[in-house]
C-alpha cells in the first residue's frame, strides 16, 4: 500500500455559495481528515484561492483532484508536497500580562522564537508568530508551562517554488 504524506492542495475557484460544502464532502466521503483549510483572494481578480492540507496516498490525491475539478466553479486544482512549496502558518497566543513582567523566561522565549507582541494591557498580552508547524508547536509547549488564556492557529498558506502558470491559463480561458 502506498505511503500517506502531507499534500498542499491549491484550488482556484469562482466565489460561489455552497462550494465549500461540496469540496469538503469529496474528502468526507473518503473519510479523509482535512488538516487545515484557508480561503483568500488570489493573484487573479475575481478568483478565490483555497489552500487545503491533507494526509493521504498520492494515488488517492490524484482521484480527489479529478473530483474537485468536476465542480463547475472550480477553475483549476493543484497538489504539491512540502518540498515543492514555501509555506507558513500564523498563531495568536493570549497570556496574562503579569507573566510578561515577572517571568524573565517568557521574554527569552519570545525573543528566541521570533514571536511578536501585538498588544499589551493590564490583564493580558497577545503574541503573534508565523512559521512552520514545528516552530509553532515548540512555542506552544514552552508557553503552556506558564498558562495560555487563548490560542488560535490559521490554516497553512503557501506558494509553489515552481511557476503554476494559472494566470496565463485564465487569460487564454477568458
PyMOL commands that set and color helices and strands:
alter all, ss='L'
color gray80, all
select helices_A, chain A and resi 19-29+58-69+82-84+97-102+104-113+133-144+166-173
alter helices_A, ss='H'
color red, helices_A
select strands_A, chain A and resi 5-13+34-41+48-56+74-80+85-96+116-120+124-131+150-153+157-160
alter strands_A, ss='S'
color yellow, strands_A
deselect
rebuild
show_as cartoon
